Amino acid sequence: MAKRSHRPRPASPNRYATLRPSTPPVGSTAVSLAAMTAARGRGSTMEPAKKVNFAEEYRYVYQDLRRVAVLAGTILLILVVLSFVIK
């Protein structure tokens, strides 16, 4: 068993209390909702999604899957042959 190089420190409430305030700022949620509502009313500035040819984009994935399938089949065939030879 490996020797422990350090002891874990106990969690102190003071350390974690400074990371995040317990209550959110008063106007932060209302401002963000108002900004979202105003932006929605102006109209969309997003472009339509482009059509993607997945066969071309993931050609290497198909080749890798095919290689893995051939290797798995070969290993399975070797195991079946070895099971008959060993008996």
PDB file with one MODEL, atoms N, CA, C and O in Angstrom:
MODEL        1
ATOM      1  N   MET A   1       0.847  -1.172   0.000  1.00  0.00           N
ATOM      2  CA  MET A   1       0.000   0.000   0.000  1.00  0.00           C
ATOM      3  C   MET A   1       0.888   1.229   0.000  1.00  0.00           C
ATOM      4  O   MET A   1       1.882   1.280   0.725  1.00  0.00           O
ATOM      5  N   ALA A   2       0.543   2.209  -0.799  1.00  0.00           N
ATOM      6  CA  ALA A   2       1.352   3.416  -0.923  1.00  0.00           C
ATOM      7  C   ALA A   2       1.207   4.293   0.311  1.00  0.00           C
ATOM      8  O   ALA A   2       0.149   4.354   0.936  1.00  0.00           O
ATOM      9  N   LYS A   3       2.294   4.968   0.642  1.00  0.00           N
ATOM     10  CA  LYS A   3       2.293   5.875   1.787  1.00  0.00           C
ATOM     11  C   LYS A   3       1.562   7.157   1.402  1.00  0.00           C
ATOM     12  O   LYS A   3       1.746   7.682   0.303  1.00  0.00           O
ATOM     13  N   ARG A   4       0.747   7.647   2.299  1.00  0.00           N
ATOM     14  CA  ARG A   4       0.041   8.895   2.043  1.00  0.00           C
ATOM     15  C   ARG A   4       1.022  10.037   2.187  1.00  0.00           C
ATOM     16  O   ARG A   4       1.707  10.150   3.203  1.00  0.00           O
ATOM     17  N   SER A   5       1.091  10.869   1.195  1.00  0.00           N
ATOM     18  CA  SER A   5       2.061  11.958   1.218  1.00  0.00           C
ATOM     19  C   SER A   5       1.543  13.186   1.956  1.00  0.00           C
ATOM     20  O   SER A   5       2.337  14.009   2.411  1.00  0.00           O
ATOM     21  N   HIS A   6       0.249  13.320   2.081  1.00  0.00           N
ATOM     22  CA  HIS A   6      -0.293  14.476   2.798  1.00  0.00           C
ATOM     23  C   HIS A   6      -1.627  14.108   3.413  1.00  0.00           C
ATOM     24  O   HIS A   6      -2.312  13.195   2.953  1.00  0.00           O
ATOM     25  N   ARG A   7      -1.974  14.813   4.430  1.00  0.00           N
ATOM     26  CA  ARG A   7      -3.268  14.597   5.066  1.00  0.00           C
ATOM     27  C   ARG A   7      -4.269  15.584   4.482  1.00  0.00           C
ATOM     28  O   ARG A   7      -3.929  16.745   4.252  1.00  0.00           O
ATOM     29  N   PRO A   8      -5.493  15.141   4.239  1.00  0.00           N
ATOM     30  CA  PRO A   8      -6.494  16.081   3.728  1.00  0.00           C
ATOM     31  C   PRO A   8      -6.855  17.114   4.785  1.00  0.00           C
ATOM     32  O   PRO A   8      -6.978  16.802   5.970  1.00  0.00           O
ATOM     33  N   ARG A   9      -7.017  18.326   4.336  1.00  0.00           N
ATOM     34  CA  ARG A   9      -7.385  19.406   5.251  1.00  0.00           C
ATOM     35  C   ARG A   9      -8.878  19.386   5.501  1.00  0.00           C
ATOM     36  O   ARG A   9      -9.654  19.093   4.592  1.00  0.00           O
ATOM     37  N   PRO A  10      -9.289  19.690   6.713  1.00  0.00           N
ATOM     38  CA  PRO A  10     -10.731  19.763   6.960  1.00  0.00           C
ATOM     39  C   PRO A  10     -11.326  20.980   6.261  1.00  0.00           C
ATOM     40  O   PRO A  10     -10.682  22.023   6.150  1.00  0.00           O
ATOM     41  N   ALA A  11     -12.538  20.835   5.801  1.00  0.00           N
ATOM     42  CA  ALA A  11     -13.206  21.936   5.113  1.00  0.00           C
ATOM     43  C   ALA A  11     -13.648  22.966   6.141  1.00  0.00           C
ATOM     44  O   ALA A  11     -14.330  22.638   7.112  1.00  0.00           O
ATOM     45  N   SER A  12     -13.259  24.191   5.923  1.00  0.00           N
ATOM     46  CA  SER A  12     -13.675  25.242   6.843  1.00  0.00           C
ATOM     47  C   SER A  12     -14.802  26.042   6.206  1.00  0.00           C
ATOM     48  O   SER A  12     -14.717  26.375   5.024  1.00  0.00           O
ATOM     49  N   PRO A  13     -15.841  26.355   6.943  1.00  0.00           N
ATOM     50  CA  PRO A  13     -16.965  27.102   6.383  1.00  0.00           C
ATOM     51  C   PRO A  13     -16.554  28.491   5.912  1.00  0.00           C
ATOM     52  O   PRO A  13     -17.161  29.031   4.988  1.00  0.00           O
ATOM     53  N   ASN A  14     -15.543  29.074   6.526  1.00  0.00           N
ATOM     54  CA  ASN A  14     -15.116  30.413   6.136  1.00  0.00           C
ATOM     55  C   ASN A  14     -14.528  30.418   4.732  1.00  0.00           C
ATOM     56  O   ASN A  14     -14.707  31.385   3.992  1.00  0.00           O
ATOM     57  N   ARG A  15     -13.841  29.372   4.362  1.00  0.00           N
ATOM     58  CA  ARG A  15     -13.217  29.324   3.040  1.00  0.00           C
ATOM     59  C   ARG A  15     -14.275  29.303   1.939  1.00  0.00           C
ATOM     60  O   ARG A  15     -14.131  30.001   0.935  1.00  0.00           O
ATOM     61  N   TYR A  16     -15.325  28.519   2.109  1.00  0.00           N
ATOM     62  CA  TYR A  16     -16.331  28.378   1.066  1.00  0.00           C
ATOM     63  C   TYR A  16     -17.353  29.510   1.069  1.00  0.00           C
ATOM     64  O   TYR A  16     -18.013  29.745   0.057  1.00  0.00           O
ATOM     65  N   ALA A  17     -17.489  30.189   2.154  1.00  0.00           N
ATOM     66  CA  ALA A  17     -18.455  31.281   2.219  1.00  0.00           C
ATOM     67  C   ALA A  17     -18.007  32.466   1.375  1.00  0.00           C
ATOM     68  O   ALA A  17     -18.852  33.235   0.917  1.00  0.00           O
ATOM     69  N   THR A  18     -16.708  32.640   1.155  1.00  0.00           N
ATOM     70  CA  THR A  18     -16.222  33.787   0.384  1.00  0.00           C
ATOM     71  C   THR A  18     -16.284  33.543  -1.111  1.00  0.00           C
ATOM     72  O   THR A  18     -16.171  34.497  -1.880  1.00  0.00           O
ATOM     73  N   LEU A  19     -16.457  32.323  -1.550  1.00  0.00           N
ATOM     74  CA  LEU A  19     -16.468  32.042  -2.980  1.00  0.00           C
ATOM     75  C   LEU A  19     -17.734  32.532  -3.666  1.00  0.00           C
ATOM     76  O   LEU A  19     -17.667  33.099  -4.756  1.00  0.00           O
ATOM     77  N   ARG A  20     -18.874  32.323  -3.046  1.00  0.00           N
ATOM     78  CA  ARG A  20     -20.133  32.692  -3.669  1.00  0.00           C
ATOM     79  C   ARG A  20     -21.025  33.364  -2.630  1.00  0.00           C
ATOM     80  O   ARG A  20     -21.195  32.836  -1.531  1.00  0.00           O
ATOM     81  N   PRO A  21     -21.587  34.504  -2.956  1.00  0.00           N
ATOM     82  CA  PRO A  21     -22.480  35.140  -1.984  1.00  0.00           C
ATOM     83  C   PRO A  21     -23.729  34.294  -1.782  1.00  0.00           C
ATOM     84  O   PRO A  21     -24.152  33.564  -2.678  1.00  0.00           O
ATOM     85  N   SER A  22     -24.306  34.403  -0.605  1.00  0.00           N
ATOM     86  CA  SER A  22     -25.459  33.570  -0.281  1.00  0.00           C
ATOM     87  C   SER A  22     -26.727  34.030  -0.997  1.00  0.00           C
ATOM     88  O   SER A  22     -27.608  33.210  -1.260  1.00  0.00           O
ATOM     89  N   THR A  23     -26.843  35.312  -1.318  1.00  0.00           N
ATOM     90  CA  THR A  23     -28.008  35.817  -2.033  1.00  0.00           C
ATOM     91  C   THR A  23     -27.554  36.511  -3.307  1.00  0.00           C
ATOM     92  O   THR A  23     -26.539  37.207  -3.288  1.00  0.00           O
ATOM     93  N   PRO A  24     -28.273  36.345  -4.417  1.00  0.00           N
ATOM     94  CA  PRO A  24     -27.881  37.004  -5.662  1.00  0.00           C
ATOM     95  C   PRO A  24     -28.135  38.510  -5.570  1.00  0.00           C
ATOM     96  O   PRO A  24     -28.944  38.949  -4.753  1.00  0.00           O
ATOM     97  N   PRO A  25     -27.457  39.301  -6.394  1.00  0.00           N
ATOM     98  CA  PRO A  25     -27.723  40.737  -6.418  1.00  0.00           C
ATOM     99  C   PRO A  25     -29.184  40.999  -6.763  1.00  0.00           C
ATOM    100  O   PRO A  25     -29.812  40.205  -7.463  1.00  0.00           O
ATOM    101  N   VAL A  26     -29.718  42.098  -6.276  1.00  0.00           N
ATOM    102  CA  VAL A  26     -31.152  42.359  -6.353  1.00  0.00           C
ATOM    103  C   VAL A  26     -31.652  42.490  -7.783  1.00  0.00           C
ATOM    104  O   VAL A  26     -32.641  41.843  -8.127  1.00  0.00           O
ATOM    105  N   GLY A  27     -31.023  43.290  -8.629  1.00  0.00           N
ATOM    106  CA  GLY A  27     -31.562  43.563  -9.955  1.00  0.00           C
ATOM    107  C   GLY A  27     -30.981  42.718 -11.063  1.00  0.00           C
ATOM    108  O   GLY A  27     -31.321  42.949 -12.223  1.00  0.00           O
ATOM    109  N   SER A  28     -30.129  41.758 -10.781  1.00  0.00           N
ATOM    110  CA  SER A  28     -29.448  41.030 -11.843  1.00  0.00           C
ATOM    111  C   SER A  28     -30.402  40.189 -12.678  1.00  0.00           C
ATOM    112  O   SER A  28     -30.273  40.171 -13.903  1.00  0.00           O
ATOM    113  N   THR A  29     -31.343  39.498 -12.072  1.00  0.00           N
ATOM    114  CA  THR A  29     -32.266  38.652 -12.816  1.00  0.00           C
ATOM    115  C   THR A  29     -33.246  39.481 -13.629  1.00  0.00           C
ATOM    116  O   THR A  29     -33.544  39.140 -14.774  1.00  0.00           O
ATOM    117  N   ALA A  30     -33.745  40.553 -13.062  1.00  0.00           N
ATOM    118  CA  ALA A  30     -34.708  41.387 -13.761  1.00  0.00           C
ATOM    119  C   ALA A  30     -34.072  42.059 -14.972  1.00  0.00           C
ATOM    120  O   ALA A  30     -34.716  42.183 -16.013  1.00  0.00           O
ATOM    121  N   VAL A  31     -32.830  42.491 -14.854  1.00  0.00           N
ATOM    122  CA  VAL A  31     -32.147  43.136 -15.975  1.00  0.00           C
ATOM    123  C   VAL A  31     -31.917  42.152 -17.098  1.00  0.00           C
ATOM    124  O   VAL A  31     -32.134  42.487 -18.262  1.00  0.00           O
ATOM    125  N   SER A  32     -31.480  40.939 -16.777  1.00  0.00           N
ATOM    126  CA  SER A  32     -31.216  39.974 -17.828  1.00  0.00           C
ATOM    127  C   SER A  32     -32.510  39.554 -18.533  1.00  0.00           C
ATOM    128  O   SER A  32     -32.504  39.358 -19.748  1.00  0.00           O
ATOM    129  N   LEU A  33     -33.612  39.411 -17.801  1.00  0.00           N
ATOM    130  CA  LEU A  33     -34.875  39.063 -18.444  1.00  0.00           C
ATOM    131  C   LEU A  33     -35.378  40.201 -19.328  1.00  0.00           C
ATOM    132  O   LEU A  33     -35.922  39.957 -20.405  1.00  0.00           O
ATOM    133  N   ALA A  34     -35.199  41.435 -18.880  1.00  0.00           N
ATOM    134  CA  ALA A  34     -35.619  42.578 -19.691  1.00  0.00           C
ATOM    135  C   ALA A  34     -34.786  42.677 -20.962  1.00  0.00           C
ATOM    136  O   ALA A  34     -35.317  42.986 -22.028  1.00  0.00           O
ATOM    137  N   ALA A  35     -33.493  42.420 -20.858  1.00  0.00           N
ATOM    138  CA  ALA A  35     -32.634  42.469 -22.037  1.00  0.00           C
ATOM    139  C   ALA A  35     -32.995  41.370 -23.024  1.00  0.00           C
ATOM    140  O   ALA A  35     -32.975  41.585 -24.235  1.00  0.00           O
ATOM    141  N   MET A  36     -33.326  40.185 -22.503  1.00  0.00           N
ATOM    142  CA  MET A  36     -33.709  39.088 -23.385  1.00  0.00           C
ATOM    143  C   MET A  36     -35.020  39.380 -24.093  1.00  0.00           C
ATOM    144  O   MET A  36     -35.162  39.069 -25.276  1.00  0.00           O
ATOM    145  N   THR A  37     -35.973  39.965 -23.401  1.00  0.00           N
ATOM    146  CA  THR A  37     -37.265  40.284 -24.002  1.00  0.00           C
ATOM    147  C   THR A  37     -37.108  41.341 -25.084  1.00  0.00           C
ATOM    148  O   THR A  37     -37.741  41.248 -26.135  1.00  0.00           O
ATOM    149  N   ALA A  38     -36.271  42.346 -24.838  1.00  0.00           N
ATOM    150  CA  ALA A  38     -36.053  43.395 -25.830  1.00  0.00           C
ATOM    151  C   ALA A  38     -35.343  42.841 -27.059  1.00  0.00           C
ATOM    152  O   ALA A  38     -35.671  43.217 -28.185  1.00  0.00           O
ATOM    153  N   ALA A  39     -34.387  41.963 -26.856  1.00  0.00           N
ATOM    154  CA  ALA A  39     -33.657  41.388 -27.988  1.00  0.00           C
ATOM    155  C   ALA A  39     -34.563  40.499 -28.822  1.00  0.00           C
ATOM    156  O   ALA A  39     -34.417  40.447 -30.043  1.00  0.00           O
ATOM    157  N   ARG A  40     -35.494  39.800 -28.191  1.00  0.00           N
ATOM    158  CA  ARG A  40     -36.394  38.922 -28.913  1.00  0.00           C
ATOM    159  C   ARG A  40     -37.341  39.724 -29.800  1.00  0.00           C
ATOM    160  O   ARG A  40     -37.706  39.267 -30.884  1.00  0.00           O
ATOM    161  N   GLY A  41     -37.741  40.904 -29.360  1.00  0.00           N
ATOM    162  CA  GLY A  41     -38.683  41.722 -30.103  1.00  0.00           C
ATOM    163  C   GLY A  41     -38.075  42.367 -31.339  1.00  0.00           C
ATOM    164  O   GLY A  41     -38.801  42.679 -32.283  1.00  0.00           O
ATOM    165  N   ARG A  42     -36.768  42.573 -31.358  1.00  0.00           N
ATOM    166  CA  ARG A  42     -36.115  43.243 -32.486  1.00  0.00           C
ATOM    167  C   ARG A  42     -36.012  42.377 -33.726  1.00  0.00           C
ATOM    168  O   ARG A  42     -35.865  42.909 -34.827  1.00  0.00           O
ATOM    169  N   GLY A  43     -36.081  41.103 -33.590  1.00  0.00           N
ATOM    170  CA  GLY A  43     -35.953  40.222 -34.741  1.00  0.00           C
ATOM    171  C   GLY A  43     -34.692  39.397 -34.634  1.00  0.00           C
ATOM    172  O   GLY A  43     -33.783  39.737 -33.877  1.00  0.00           O
ATOM    173  N   SER A  44     -34.633  38.334 -35.373  1.00  0.00           N
ATOM    174  CA  SER A  44     -33.510  37.410 -35.286  1.00  0.00           C
ATOM    175  C   SER A  44     -32.389  37.851 -36.213  1.00  0.00           C
ATOM    176  O   SER A  44     -32.628  38.200 -37.369  1.00  0.00           O
ATOM    177  N   THR A  45     -31.172  37.833 -35.701  1.00  0.00           N
ATOM    178  CA  THR A  45     -30.003  38.149 -36.521  1.00  0.00           C
ATOM    179  C   THR A  45     -29.205  36.904 -36.821  1.00  0.00           C
ATOM    180  O   THR A  45     -28.132  36.991 -37.418  1.00  0.00           O
ATOM    181  N   MET A  46     -29.707  35.733 -36.419  1.00  0.00           N
ATOM    182  CA  MET A  46     -28.986  34.482 -36.656  1.00  0.00           C
ATOM    183  C   MET A  46     -29.193  34.020 -38.088  1.00  0.00           C
ATOM    184  O   MET A  46     -30.254  34.222 -38.678  1.00  0.00           O
ATOM    185  N   GLU A  47     -28.147  33.389 -38.638  1.00  0.00           N
ATOM    186  CA  GLU A  47     -28.239  32.838 -39.982  1.00  0.00           C
ATOM    187  C   GLU A  47     -28.832  31.436 -39.900  1.00  0.00           C
ATOM    188  O   GLU A  47     -28.686  30.764 -38.879  1.00  0.00           O
ATOM    189  N   PRO A  48     -29.499  30.986 -40.963  1.00  0.00           N
ATOM    190  CA  PRO A  48     -30.011  29.618 -40.944  1.00  0.00           C
ATOM    191  C   PRO A  48     -28.862  28.617 -40.941  1.00  0.00           C
ATOM    192  O   PRO A  48     -27.780  28.900 -41.455  1.00  0.00           O
ATOM    193  N   ALA A  49     -29.101  27.465 -40.367  1.00  0.00           N
ATOM    194  CA  ALA A  49     -28.065  26.434 -40.277  1.00  0.00           C
ATOM    195  C   ALA A  49     -27.715  25.912 -41.666  1.00  0.00           C
ATOM    196  O   ALA A  49     -28.589  25.728 -42.513  1.00  0.00           O
ATOM    197  N   LYS A  50     -26.430  25.679 -41.883  1.00  0.00           N
ATOM    198  CA  LYS A  50     -25.977  25.142 -43.163  1.00  0.00           C
ATOM    199  C   LYS A  50     -26.180  23.635 -43.175  1.00  0.00           C
ATOM    200  O   LYS A  50     -26.097  22.984 -42.134  1.00  0.00           O
ATOM    201  N   LYS A  51     -26.445  23.082 -44.353  1.00  0.00           N
ATOM    202  CA  LYS A  51     -26.621  21.648 -44.489  1.00  0.00           C
ATOM    203  C   LYS A  51     -25.256  20.977 -44.461  1.00  0.00           C
ATOM    204  O   LYS A  51     -24.343  21.376 -45.184  1.00  0.00           O
ATOM    205  N   VAL A  52     -25.123  19.959 -43.625  1.00  0.00           N
ATOM    206  CA  VAL A  52     -23.851  19.280 -43.438  1.00  0.00           C
ATOM    207  C   VAL A  52     -23.942  17.890 -44.032  1.00  0.00           C
ATOM    208  O   VAL A  52     -24.919  17.173 -43.817  1.00  0.00           O
ATOM    209  N   ASN A  53     -22.920  17.516 -44.780  1.00  0.00           N
ATOM    210  CA  ASN A  53     -22.827  16.175 -45.337  1.00  0.00           C
ATOM    211  C   ASN A  53     -22.084  15.305 -44.333  1.00  0.00           C
ATOM    212  O   ASN A  53     -20.854  15.309 -44.295  1.00  0.00           O
ATOM    213  N   PHE A  54     -22.831  14.555 -43.516  1.00  0.00           N
ATOM    214  CA  PHE A  54     -22.226  13.771 -42.454  1.00  0.00           C
ATOM    215  C   PHE A  54     -21.391  12.617 -42.991  1.00  0.00           C
ATOM    216  O   PHE A  54     -20.416  12.216 -42.354  1.00  0.00           O
ATOM    217  N   ALA A  55     -21.753  12.074 -44.151  1.00  0.00           N
ATOM    218  CA  ALA A  55     -20.966  10.984 -44.726  1.00  0.00           C
ATOM    219  C   ALA A  55     -19.545  11.448 -45.033  1.00  0.00           C
ATOM    220  O   ALA A  55     -18.588  10.696 -44.848  1.00  0.00           O
ATOM    221  N   GLU A  56     -19.411  12.674 -45.497  1.00  0.00           N
ATOM    222  CA  GLU A  56     -18.086  13.204 -45.801  1.00  0.00           C
ATOM    223  C   GLU A  56     -17.353  13.641 -44.531  1.00  0.00           C
ATOM    224  O   GLU A  56     -16.144  13.447 -44.409  1.00  0.00           O
ATOM    225  N   GLU A  57     -18.090  14.229 -43.590  1.00  0.00           N
ATOM    226  CA  GLU A  57     -17.468  14.726 -42.362  1.00  0.00           C
ATOM    227  C   GLU A  57     -16.956  13.598 -41.479  1.00  0.00           C
ATOM    228  O   GLU A  57     -15.918  13.748 -40.835  1.00  0.00           O
ATOM    229  N   TYR A  58     -17.664  12.465 -41.433  1.00  0.00           N
ATOM    230  CA  TYR A  58     -17.303  11.380 -40.525  1.00  0.00           C
ATOM    231  C   TYR A  58     -16.817  10.142 -41.269  1.00  0.00           C
ATOM    232  O   TYR A  58     -17.007   9.019 -40.802  1.00  0.00           O
ATOM    233  N   ARG A  59     -16.200  10.341 -42.405  1.00  0.00           N
ATOM    234  CA  ARG A  59     -15.679   9.231 -43.197  1.00  0.00           C
ATOM    235  C   ARG A  59     -14.646   8.435 -42.404  1.00  0.00           C
ATOM    236  O   ARG A  59     -14.623   7.206 -42.480  1.00  0.00           O
ATOM    237  N   TYR A  60     -13.806   9.109 -41.656  1.00  0.00           N
ATOM    238  CA  TYR A  60     -12.765   8.431 -40.883  1.00  0.00           C
ATOM    239  C   TYR A  60     -13.377   7.587 -39.765  1.00  0.00           C
ATOM    240  O   TYR A  60     -12.794   6.574 -39.377  1.00  0.00           O
ATOM    241  N   VAL A  61     -14.527   7.978 -39.247  1.00  0.00           N
ATOM    242  CA  VAL A  61     -15.180   7.197 -38.196  1.00  0.00           C
ATOM    243  C   VAL A  61     -15.662   5.874 -38.773  1.00  0.00           C
ATOM    244  O   VAL A  61     -15.518   4.832 -38.133  1.00  0.00           O
ATOM    245  N   TYR A  62     -16.228   5.903 -39.966  1.00  0.00           N
ATOM    246  CA  TYR A  62     -16.681   4.677 -40.611  1.00  0.00           C
ATOM    247  C   TYR A  62     -15.510   3.738 -40.848  1.00  0.00           C
ATOM    248  O   TYR A  62     -15.626   2.532 -40.626  1.00  0.00           O
ATOM    249  N   GLN A  63     -14.391   4.276 -41.296  1.00  0.00           N
ATOM    250  CA  GLN A  63     -13.205   3.446 -41.537  1.00  0.00           C
ATOM    251  C   GLN A  63     -12.699   2.823 -40.240  1.00  0.00           C
ATOM    252  O   GLN A  63     -12.313   1.654 -40.224  1.00  0.00           O
ATOM    253  N   ASP A  64     -12.696   3.586 -39.159  1.00  0.00           N
ATOM    254  CA  ASP A  64     -12.244   3.059 -37.874  1.00  0.00           C
ATOM    255  C   ASP A  64     -13.190   1.984 -37.353  1.00  0.00           C
ATOM    256  O   ASP A  64     -12.738   0.960 -36.839  1.00  0.00           O
ATOM    257  N   LEU A  65     -14.501   2.205 -37.480  1.00  0.00           N
ATOM    258  CA  LEU A  65     -15.469   1.201 -37.029  1.00  0.00           C
ATOM    259  C   LEU A  65     -15.338  -0.092 -37.825  1.00  0.00           C
ATOM    260  O   LEU A  65     -15.449  -1.188 -37.276  1.00  0.00           O
ATOM    261  N   ARG A  66     -15.104   0.050 -39.109  1.00  0.00           N
ATOM    262  CA  ARG A  66     -14.936  -1.128 -39.951  1.00  0.00           C
ATOM    263  C   ARG A  66     -13.685  -1.909 -39.542  1.00  0.00           C
ATOM    264  O   ARG A  66     -13.704  -3.138 -39.484  1.00  0.00           O
ATOM    265  N   ARG A  67     -12.598  -1.184 -39.260  1.00  0.00           N
ATOM    266  CA  ARG A  67     -11.349  -1.827 -38.832  1.00  0.00           C
ATOM    267  C   ARG A  67     -11.544  -2.553 -37.501  1.00  0.00           C
ATOM    268  O   ARG A  67     -11.048  -3.666 -37.325  1.00  0.00           O
ATOM    269  N   VAL A  68     -12.255  -1.937 -36.572  1.00  0.00           N
ATOM    270  CA  VAL A  68     -12.510  -2.567 -35.277  1.00  0.00           C
ATOM    271  C   VAL A  68     -13.377  -3.808 -35.450  1.00  0.00           C
ATOM    272  O   VAL A  68     -13.130  -4.822 -34.798  1.00  0.00           O
ATOM    273  N   ALA A  69     -14.381  -3.749 -36.311  1.00  0.00           N
ATOM    274  CA  ALA A  69     -15.251  -4.901 -36.544  1.00  0.00           C
ATOM    275  C   ALA A  69     -14.475  -6.062 -37.150  1.00  0.00           C
ATOM    276  O   ALA A  69     -14.687  -7.213 -36.769  1.00  0.00           O
ATOM    277  N   VAL A  70     -13.581  -5.775 -38.088  1.00  0.00           N
ATOM    278  CA  VAL A  70     -12.774  -6.835 -38.695  1.00  0.00           C
ATOM    279  C   VAL A  70     -11.854  -7.462 -37.650  1.00  0.00           C
ATOM    280  O   VAL A  70     -11.721  -8.685 -37.601  1.00  0.00           O
ATOM    281  N   LEU A  71     -11.225  -6.652 -36.824  1.00  0.00           N
ATOM    282  CA  LEU A  71     -10.354  -7.184 -35.775  1.00  0.00           C
ATOM    283  C   LEU A  71     -11.139  -8.024 -34.774  1.00  0.00           C
ATOM    284  O   LEU A  71     -10.671  -9.086 -34.365  1.00  0.00           O
ATOM    285  N   ALA A  72     -12.326  -7.565 -34.374  1.00  0.00           N
ATOM    286  CA  ALA A  72     -13.139  -8.318 -33.423  1.00  0.00           C
ATOM    287  C   ALA A  72     -13.565  -9.657 -34.023  1.00  0.00           C
ATOM    288  O   ALA A  72     -13.527 -10.683 -33.344  1.00  0.00           O
ATOM    289  N   GLY A  73     -13.966  -9.647 -35.283  1.00  0.00           N
ATOM    290  CA  GLY A  73     -14.349 -10.893 -35.948  1.00  0.00           C
ATOM    291  C   GLY A  73     -13.192 -11.858 -36.055  1.00  0.00           C
ATOM    292  O   GLY A  73     -13.358 -13.061 -35.854  1.00  0.00           O
ATOM    293  N   THR A  74     -12.015 -11.336 -36.373  1.00  0.00           N
ATOM    294  CA  THR A  74     -10.828 -12.179 -36.481  1.00  0.00           C
ATOM    295  C   THR A  74     -10.470 -12.801 -35.137  1.00  0.00           C
ATOM    296  O   THR A  74     -10.174 -13.994 -35.061  1.00  0.00           O
ATOM    297  N   ILE A  75     -10.495 -12.004 -34.087  1.00  0.00           N
ATOM    298  CA  ILE A  75     -10.167 -12.516 -32.756  1.00  0.00           C
ATOM    299  C   ILE A  75     -11.190 -13.563 -32.322  1.00  0.00           C
ATOM    300  O   ILE A  75     -10.822 -14.581 -31.735  1.00  0.00           O
ATOM    301  N   LEU A  76     -12.479 -13.321 -32.606  1.00  0.00           N
ATOM    302  CA  LEU A  76     -13.509 -14.289 -32.255  1.00  0.00           C
ATOM    303  C   LEU A  76     -13.301 -15.595 -33.023  1.00  0.00           C
ATOM    304  O   LEU A  76     -13.446 -16.675 -32.452  1.00  0.00           O
ATOM    305  N   LEU A  77     -12.964 -15.506 -34.296  1.00  0.00           N
ATOM    306  CA  LEU A  77     -12.712 -16.701 -35.102  1.00  0.00           C
ATOM    307  C   LEU A  77     -11.515 -17.467 -34.558  1.00  0.00           C
ATOM    308  O   LEU A  77     -11.553 -18.695 -34.486  1.00  0.00           O
ATOM    309  N   ILE A  78     -10.466 -16.771 -34.178  1.00  0.00           N
ATOM    310  CA  ILE A  78      -9.278 -17.420 -33.603  1.00  0.00           C
ATOM    311  C   ILE A  78      -9.641 -18.134 -32.304  1.00  0.00           C
ATOM    312  O   ILE A  78      -9.168 -19.243 -32.058  1.00  0.00           O
ATOM    313  N   LEU A  79     -10.470 -17.515 -31.476  1.00  0.00           N
ATOM    314  CA  LEU A  79     -10.868 -18.145 -30.219  1.00  0.00           C
ATOM    315  C   LEU A  79     -11.691 -19.415 -30.461  1.00  0.00           C
ATOM    316  O   LEU A  79     -11.517 -20.414 -29.764  1.00  0.00           O
ATOM    317  N   VAL A  80     -12.580 -19.370 -31.445  1.00  0.00           N
ATOM    318  CA  VAL A  80     -13.395 -20.549 -31.746  1.00  0.00           C
ATOM    319  C   VAL A  80     -12.506 -21.665 -32.255  1.00  0.00           C
ATOM    320  O   VAL A  80     -12.667 -22.814 -31.844  1.00  0.00           O
ATOM    321  N   VAL A  81     -11.571 -21.354 -33.142  1.00  0.00           N
ATOM    322  CA  VAL A  81     -10.660 -22.374 -33.662  1.00  0.00           C
ATOM    323  C   VAL A  81      -9.789 -22.938 -32.536  1.00  0.00           C
ATOM    324  O   VAL A  81      -9.581 -24.150 -32.471  1.00  0.00           O
ATOM    325  N   LEU A  82      -9.289 -22.099 -31.671  1.00  0.00           N
ATOM    326  CA  LEU A  82      -8.466 -22.560 -30.563  1.00  0.00           C
ATOM    327  C   LEU A  82      -9.260 -23.425 -29.590  1.00  0.00           C
ATOM    328  O   LEU A  82      -8.707 -24.350 -28.995  1.00  0.00           O
ATOM    329  N   SER A  83     -10.544 -23.139 -29.422  1.00  0.00           N
ATOM    330  CA  SER A  83     -11.348 -23.971 -28.513  1.00  0.00           C
ATOM    331  C   SER A  83     -11.478 -25.397 -29.034  1.00  0.00           C
ATOM    332  O   SER A  83     -11.515 -26.339 -28.242  1.00  0.00           O
ATOM    333  N   PHE A  84     -11.549 -25.574 -30.372  1.00  0.00           N
ATOM    334  CA  PHE A  84     -11.611 -26.924 -30.938  1.00  0.00           C
ATOM    335  C   PHE A  84     -10.249 -27.603 -30.929  1.00  0.00           C
ATOM    336  O   PHE A  84     -10.162 -28.819 -30.753  1.00  0.00           O
ATOM    337  N   VAL A  85      -9.188 -26.828 -31.118  1.00  0.00           N
ATOM    338  CA  VAL A  85      -7.843 -27.410 -31.165  1.00  0.00           C
ATOM    339  C   VAL A  85      -7.408 -27.848 -29.780  1.00  0.00           C
ATOM    340  O   VAL A  85      -6.779 -28.897 -29.642  1.00  0.00           O
ATOM    341  N   ILE A  86      -7.720 -27.085 -28.764  1.00  0.00           N
ATOM    342  CA  ILE A  86      -7.272 -27.388 -27.401  1.00  0.00           C
ATOM    343  C   ILE A  86      -7.996 -28.628 -26.857  1.00  0.00           C
ATOM    344  O   ILE A  86      -7.388 -29.396 -26.111  1.00  0.00           O
ATOM    345  N   LYS A  87      -9.263 -28.848 -27.202  1.00  0.00           N
ATOM    346  CA  LYS A  87     -10.005 -30.003 -26.709  1.00  0.00           C
ATOM    347  C   LYS A  87      -9.441 -31.202 -27.317  1.00  0.00           C
ATOM    348  O   LYS A  87      -9.909 -32.309 -27.048  1.00  0.00           O
TER     349      LYS A  87
ENDMDL
END
